Amino acid sequence: MPRWSPESSGACDDRTRSALGYLPAPGSIRPADRGGGLAITRLSDLVRRSPGEGEGDKKAAPISFARMDTLLGPSAQLAAEPPPRGEAAAPQGVVSYDLAQHEMAKVLEAASRGEAGSVGGLRRAVAGMVQGLATSDDLLVLAQATGDTHLDLPRHMVNVAIFAMKIGRGIGYREDELPWLALAACLHDVGMVIVPRRVLEKREPLTPDEMAVIRQHPEQGFRILQTLGPEFEWLANVALQHHEREDGSGYPRGLAGDQIHEYAKIVGVADVYEALCHHRPYRPMSAPMDVVRELISGERRRFPDRILKGFIRGLSAFPVGSQVRLNSMEVGRVVATNPALPLRPVVEILQGSEEGGSGPSRRVDLATNTLLYIVGSYSGKVAA
C-alpha cells in the first residue's frame, strides 16, 4: 500500500494515512478529466471501454516488472508448488483460502510477464470461499490473523477478497454476485508487480520517484487484466479504480461518485481495512476495532454511506471464533456478533483476570452489559 510522507499533514494519524491512499502527487501528475470516467456501478451496468482512450495511453511508458522472487517474498514458491492439502475435517473455506493464495501467486507470475494468464483456478477457489463464508467465520478469522511484518501480496489480495465479500453481504448482494466481487477483489493489486520488493518494504519515507511508481499500479493492473479479453474487461476497470474516492480525492484519475464502479468502492474499503489490520515494515498494525472507528468516522467523505453501512453490517471487527481481551483483563471467545453494534459481540469467557484467576465459563452479551468492553484482540494461549 502507498504511504504518507512525513512532510504531509491532515486529520488522520500517520499510521492511518499509510493505508488510506493519501500520497502527495508528483508535480507532473494531474488528475485526468473526470468526463473520461466510467459511469458504471454494478456488474449488470458494465461498459466495455477503456477509460484511457486518447493520447494518455498512447504515451504510456513500457511496463517495467519486478522479479517475482523479490516481489512475493515468502509466497515466492507458491506458484511452483501445489497448494497445501487441508486435513480431512478442514472446512471447505479454509482449504479454499490456501488454494486461492496458490492461484494468486500463479496470476502474479504471469503478470510479471505482462499478461494475466488464466483465472480459471482462481475462480474455483473463490467459489469455495463464498461457500465457506456462508456457513462460518473461519475465513474471516484467518484473514484478520496477524502475521510477519512483510507484505505477502497473494495473502493480502485474498484477504481483501474475503473482506469485500463480507461487505457485499452487508450491502445486500445476492449470493450469485459474491463470486464476481471476490474475483475482482483478488485481482485488484495485480499491477503491484511493477513495484520492487525493496520499495514495498522500505522503512524510510518514499522518494518522489518511488511514489510515482506505486501510483502507477492501478493503470498497470488495468493493462494486464485487459489481456484476459473483452469478457473480463470489467475486472480491469475495478483494478483501475480501487484507489478512486467518493469525493474525487483518489487516483489515478480523480473520479468521483457514480463515475466509480461500485465493486471498486467496496474493494477500496476492504483494501484499507486489510492494510491497517496487518503489520507493515514502516508501521505497526492497528486493532480491528480502531480501524472500524476510523473508517466510520474520519473517512466518511471518501467512501459512500452505502458502502460504509455494508461494512458495519457485514464485517465485524471481532468475528465469531476470534479471541479478545476485555477491560476486566478476562479473555473470551466471540460466539455471536451484534450487527447493529459491531464492537460489542457476545463473548464466552475462557479465562479469568490475572488477579482473579480462572473462573466458571459464562457468556456475556456486551451489547447489554455496558460495564464490560473489548480492549483488543488476544492471540495467546488460554489456560485450561
matplotlib code that plots the C-alpha trace (Angstrom):
import matplotlib.pyplot as plt

x = [0.0, 1.1, 2.5, 2.1, 5.3, 6.2, 6.0, 2.3, -0.4, -4.1, -6.7, -5.6, -2.5, 0.5, -0.4, -3.8, -2.6, -0.2, -3.1, -5.7, -4.1, -3.0, 0.0, 1.1, 1.1, 4.3, 4.2, 4.0, 0.8, -2.6, -6.0, -7.5, -10.6, -13.5, -15.5, -13.5, -14.7, -16.9, -20.5, -20.9, -22.0, -22.7, -21.8, -25.0, -24.0, -20.6, -19.4, -16.6, -14.5, -11.0, -11.0, -7.6, -8.8, -6.7, -3.2, -2.7, -2.5, -0.5, 2.2, 2.3, 5.8, 6.5, 5.8, 8.9, 8.2, 9.9, 11.4, 8.8, 11.3, 11.8, 8.1, 6.3, 8.6, 7.5, 4.9, 7.5, 7.3, 3.5, 3.3, 5.6, 4.3, 1.0, -1.4, -1.3, -3.6, -6.1, -6.9, -9.9, -12.0, -10.8, -13.7, -14.1, -13.5, -10.2, -8.9, -10.1, -8.1, -4.8, -5.9, -6.7, -3.2, -1.7, -3.7, -3.0, 0.8, 0.4, -1.5, 1.2, 3.8, 2.0, 1.6, 5.3, 5.4, 2.8, -0.2, -2.9, -2.6, -5.7, -8.0, -10.0, -8.3, -8.8, -12.5, -12.9, -11.0, -13.2, -16.4, -15.2, -14.5, -18.0, -19.5, -17.2, -18.2, -21.9, -21.5, -18.9, -16.5, -13.4, -12.2, -12.7, -10.6, -7.9, -8.0, -7.7, -4.9, -1.7, 1.5, 5.0, 5.9, 6.4, 3.8, 2.7, 1.0, -1.0, -2.3, -3.1, -5.2, -7.1, -7.8, -9.2, -11.5, -12.8, -13.4, -15.1, -17.5, -18.5, -19.1, -21.1, -23.3, -23.8, -24.9, -27.4, -25.7, -27.2, -25.2, -24.5, -23.0, -20.4, -18.0, -17.7, -17.0, -14.5, -12.7, -12.3, -11.0, -8.5, -7.1, -7.2, -3.5, -2.1, -0.4, 1.8, 4.2, 5.8, 6.9, 10.2, 10.2, 12.7, 10.2, 7.3, 9.4, 11.2, 11.0, 12.1, 9.9, 9.5, 11.2, 9.0, 10.1, 9.2, 5.8, 5.2, 5.9, 3.4, 0.8, 1.1, -0.1, -3.9, -3.2, -0.7, -3.2, -5.8, -3.4, -2.5, -6.1, -7.1, -5.2, -8.0, -10.2, -13.4, -15.4, -13.3, -12.6, -14.8, -12.1, -9.6, -11.9, -12.2, -8.4, -8.0, -10.5, -9.9, -7.9, -10.5, -12.6, -16.2, -15.1, -12.7, -9.6, -8.3, -6.1, -5.2, -8.0, -9.7, -13.1, -16.0, -19.4, -21.1, -18.1, -16.6, -17.7, -19.4, -17.1, -14.1, -15.6, -16.1, -12.6, -11.2, -12.7, -11.6, -8.1, -7.7, -9.1, -6.8, -3.7, -4.3, -5.1, -1.8, 1.9, 3.9, 7.7, 7.0, 4.3, 2.7, -0.8, -3.9, -6.5, -9.6, -11.8, -9.7, -9.8, -13.6, -13.8, -11.5, -13.4, -16.9, -15.8, -12.8, -13.3, -17.0, -16.4, -14.0, -16.3, -20.1, -22.6, -24.0, -20.6, -19.7, -23.1, -22.4, -19.0, -20.5, -23.2, -21.1, -17.6, -17.4, -14.2, -14.3, -15.6, -17.1, -14.2, -11.7, -10.3, -10.5, -9.3, -11.9, -11.3, -11.7, -8.5, -10.6, -10.0, -13.0, -14.0, -16.6, -19.6, -22.0, -22.0, -24.3, -24.7, -26.1, -23.2, -20.2, -17.8, -20.0, -20.4, -21.5, -18.4, -17.8, -15.3, -12.5, -10.0, -10.4, -8.5, -4.9, -5.9, -8.8, -7.5, -9.8, -13.5, -16.5, -17.3, -20.1, -21.4, -21.7, -23.6, -21.6, -24.5, -26.4, -23.6, -22.3, -19.6, -17.6, -16.0, -13.3, -9.9, -8.2, -7.6, -5.9, -3.6, -2.1, -2.9, -5.8, -5.2, -7.2]
y = [0.0, 3.6, 5.5, 9.1, 11.1, 12.8, 16.2, 15.9, 16.9, 16.0, 14.9, 11.3, 10.0, 8.7, 5.0, 5.5, 7.6, 4.9, 2.7, 5.3, 6.2, 9.7, 10.2, 13.7, 13.6, 14.3, 17.7, 16.3, 14.3, 15.8, 14.0, 13.1, 14.9, 13.4, 13.3, 10.3, 8.1, 5.1, 5.7, 2.1, 0.8, -2.9, -5.9, -5.5, -1.9, -2.6, -0.5, -2.2, 0.7, 1.8, 4.9, 5.6, 6.3, 9.0, 10.2, 9.3, 5.6, 6.1, 7.8, 5.4, 4.1, 0.4, -1.7, -2.5, -5.6, -6.6, -10.1, -12.4, -13.8, -10.4, -9.3, -12.2, -12.6, -15.7, -16.6, -16.8, -20.6, -20.8, -20.6, -23.6, -25.8, -27.5, -25.8, -27.2, -30.0, -29.4, -32.0, -34.3, -32.3, -28.9, -26.6, -26.0, -22.3, -22.8, -25.2, -22.7, -19.9, -21.8, -22.7, -19.0, -17.9, -20.6, -19.4, -15.7, -16.5, -18.0, -15.0, -12.7, -14.9, -14.3, -10.6, -10.3, -11.1, -8.5, -10.8, -12.1, -15.8, -17.9, -17.1, -20.3, -21.8, -18.6, -18.6, -22.1, -21.1, -18.0, -20.1, -22.3, -19.2, -17.9, -21.2, -21.2, -17.7, -18.7, -21.2, -19.9, -17.0, -19.3, -17.4, -14.1, -15.2, -16.3, -13.0, -11.0, -13.1, -11.2, -12.3, -11.1, -7.5, -8.1, -7.6, -11.1, -9.9, -13.1, -13.3, -9.6, -9.8, -12.9, -11.3, -8.2, -10.6, -12.1, -8.6, -7.5, -10.4, -9.6, -6.0, -7.2, -9.3, -6.4, -4.3, -7.0, -8.5, -11.8, -15.0, -15.3, -11.8, -12.5, -14.7, -11.9, -9.3, -11.6, -12.3, -8.5, -8.1, -10.9, -9.2, -5.5, -5.2, -7.2, -4.1, -4.1, -6.3, -3.1, -2.2, -3.7, -5.5, -3.1, -0.3, -2.2, -3.0, 0.3, 1.8, 5.3, 7.9, 7.1, 9.3, 11.2, 8.6, 5.7, 7.2, 7.8, 4.1, 3.0, 5.4, 3.7, 0.3, 0.8, 1.6, -1.1, -3.6, -2.3, -3.1, -6.5, -7.6, -6.4, -9.3, -11.6, -10.3, -8.3, -10.7, -9.7, -6.0, -5.1, -6.7, -4.3, -1.4, -2.3, -2.7, 0.8, 2.5, 0.9, 3.9, 6.4, 8.0, 9.3, 12.9, 12.9, 12.8, 9.5, 8.4, 7.9, 9.9, 11.8, 10.2, 10.8, 9.5, 7.5, 7.6, 4.9, 1.2, 0.0, -3.0, -0.7, 1.3, -2.0, -3.2, 0.2, -0.1, -3.7, -2.8, -0.1, -2.3, -5.2, -3.0, -1.3, -4.6, -6.1, -5.2, -3.4, -2.7, 1.0, 0.8, -1.5, -2.9, -1.3, -3.2, -4.0, -2.0, 1.1, 0.6, 0.3, 3.5, 5.4, 4.2, 5.1, 8.4, 10.0, 8.7, 9.4, 11.7, 9.4, 6.4, 6.4, 5.8, 2.7, 1.0, 2.1, 0.8, -2.5, -2.6, -2.1, -4.8, -7.3, -7.0, -7.5, -6.3, -9.4, -12.4, -15.5, -17.7, -14.9, -14.3, -11.0, -9.3, -7.4, -4.3, -6.7, -8.4, -11.5, -13.4, -14.6, -16.1, -14.4, -16.7, -14.3, -10.9, -7.9, -6.4, -3.2, -2.9, -4.5, -3.6, -5.3, -9.0, -11.9, -13.3, -16.6, -16.0, -18.5, -17.2, -15.0, -11.9, -12.1, -11.0, -13.4, -16.5, -18.7, -18.8, -20.6, -20.3, -17.8, -15.9, -12.1, -10.0, -6.8, -5.1, -5.2, -5.3, -1.8, -2.3, -4.6, -3.8, -5.2, -3.6, -5.6, -8.9, -11.8, -14.2, -16.1, -19.5, -19.8, -21.7, -24.9]
z = [0.0, -0.6, 2.3, 3.5, 3.7, 7.0, 5.3, 4.7, 7.1, 7.7, 10.1, 10.4, 12.3, 10.3, 10.8, 9.3, 6.5, 5.4, 4.2, 3.1, -0.2, 0.8, -1.4, -2.5, -6.3, -8.1, -9.7, -13.2, -12.4, -12.7, -12.2, -15.6, -16.8, -14.9, -18.1, -19.1, -16.3, -16.5, -15.2, -14.1, -10.7, -10.8, -13.0, -14.9, -15.8, -17.2, -20.1, -22.1, -23.0, -21.9, -19.6, -21.1, -24.6, -26.2, -26.0, -22.3, -23.1, -26.3, -24.4, -21.5, -20.7, -21.2, -18.1, -16.0, -13.9, -10.7, -10.4, -8.9, -6.3, -4.9, -5.2, -3.5, -0.5, 1.4, -1.2, -4.0, -4.1, -4.2, -8.0, -8.4, -5.6, -5.2, -2.7, 0.8, 1.4, 4.2, 6.8, 6.1, 8.6, 7.5, 6.4, 2.7, 3.1, 4.9, 2.1, -0.5, 1.3, 0.7, -2.9, -3.6, -2.5, -4.7, -7.7, -7.0, -7.0, -10.4, -11.7, -10.4, -12.0, -15.4, -14.6, -14.2, -17.9, -18.7, -19.0, -16.7, -17.7, -16.7, -13.8, -14.1, -11.0, -9.1, -9.9, -8.5, -5.3, -4.9, -5.3, -2.4, -0.2, -0.9, 0.3, 3.3, 4.4, 4.1, 6.9, 9.3, 10.1, 9.8, 6.8, 8.4, 11.4, 9.0, 7.1, 10.3, 11.8, 12.2, 10.5, 9.9, 9.1, 5.4, 2.7, 1.4, -1.7, -2.6, 1.0, 1.0, -2.1, -0.9, 2.4, 0.6, -1.3, 2.0, 3.5, 0.2, 0.3, 3.9, 2.9, -0.1, 2.1, 4.4, 1.4, 0.4, -2.6, -3.9, -3.3, -7.1, -7.2, -4.5, -6.6, -9.1, -6.4, -4.8, -8.1, -8.7, -5.2, -5.6, -8.7, -7.6, -6.9, -9.8, -11.0, -8.0, -10.0, -11.2, -7.7, -6.5, -3.2, -1.7, -2.2, -0.7, 2.4, 2.7, 6.3, 5.3, 3.5, -0.2, -2.7, -5.3, -8.0, -5.7, -5.0, -8.7, -9.4, -6.7, -8.1, -11.5, -10.2, -10.9, -14.5, -15.0, -13.4, -15.9, -18.8, -17.5, -16.9, -20.4, -21.7, -20.4, -23.3, -23.6, -21.3, -18.3, -19.1, -16.1, -13.9, -15.4, -14.7, -11.0, -10.7, -12.3, -9.9, -6.5, -5.3, -6.5, -3.8, -3.5, -3.0, -6.0, -3.8, -5.1, -8.0, -10.8, -12.5, -9.7, -10.4, -8.0, -7.1, -9.8, -12.1, -9.9, -10.2, -7.0, -6.9, -6.8, -3.9, -1.9, -2.7, -1.7, 1.8, 2.1, 0.9, 3.6, 6.3, 5.4, 5.3, 8.6, 10.4, 9.5, 10.1, 7.5, 7.6, 8.0, 10.8, 13.3, 12.8, 14.3, 16.2, 14.1, 16.4, 15.9, 12.1, 12.2, 14.2, 11.8, 8.7, 10.0, 11.5, 9.9, 6.3, 5.7, 2.8, 0.9, 1.0, 0.3, 3.1, 1.4, 1.4, 5.0, 6.2, 4.5, 6.1, 9.5, 8.9, 7.2, 8.6, 12.4, 13.9, 16.0, 14.0, 15.6, 16.8, 17.5, 21.0, 22.7, 25.9, 28.0, 30.2, 33.1, 31.9, 31.1, 27.9, 25.9, 22.5, 20.3, 19.9, 18.2, 16.6, 17.1, 13.6, 15.0, 17.4, 15.7, 18.6, 21.2, 20.3, 22.6, 24.3, 26.1, 29.0, 28.7, 31.2, 34.3, 35.1, 36.2, 39.6, 40.0, 38.1, 36.0, 36.8, 35.6, 31.9, 31.1, 28.2, 28.2, 25.7, 25.5, 23.8, 27.1, 29.6, 29.5, 32.2, 30.0, 26.7, 24.4, 24.7, 21.9, 20.2, 22.1, 20.3, 23.3, 24.6, 27.0, 30.3, 30.6]

ax = plt.figure().add_subplot(projection="3d")
ax.plot(x, y, z, "-o")
ax.set_aspect("equal")
plt.show()
